[in-house]
Amino acid sequence: MNILFISGSASKNSSNVKFLKAIAEYLSANHATEVYEGLYNFPLFTPERLNAGMPEQINLLRDRLVNADLVIFSTPEYNHNIPAVLKNMLEWLTDSGELFGKKVLPITFTPKAPRGEHALKSFQMSLKAQKANIISEANFYKTDVEIVEDLIILPEEIKVMFDGLLEL
């Protein structure tokens, strides 16, 4: 399976990116994995910019989305919502439809419960509006994992959960 991981964080040194890299590394034994880290480089979506033509970095992401069998998004929660960079990406994809019917797994990765719950609900609404095929959802917390020298170590229960999801 070809799995694309996208961090919804606006930070280049995001714990969401590190979490996705840990999941991708674990799954890479049996699947093709890629962690995309570039949403913060996207120009702000406006209808005028869309009419002027799709920017190259967005076309590159669209190609990756088309080729993915599954997209796993991880987002923090900013002010009880998803970060602006993630919403901006969704706006750029609305007309082109790469998420239509695409299997997606939206997750949050935040410091501790209950953070992430509002962002996940908001994100699901946006994904449903684009007719994405949401296969499941999950909230994860930094307290669920071990962090060693800036790397995230996944516990067995998270590995088992992802193995189970990929069997669907």
ABEGO torsion letter per residue (X at the ends): XBBBBBBABABAABAAAAAAAAAAAAAAAABBBBBBBAAAABBBBBAAAAAAEBBAAAAAAAAAAAABABBBBBBBBBGGBBBAAAAAAAAAAAAAGAABGBBBBBBBBBABOABGAAAAAAAAAAAAAAGBBBABBBBBBAAABBBBGGBBBBBAAAAAAAAAAAAX
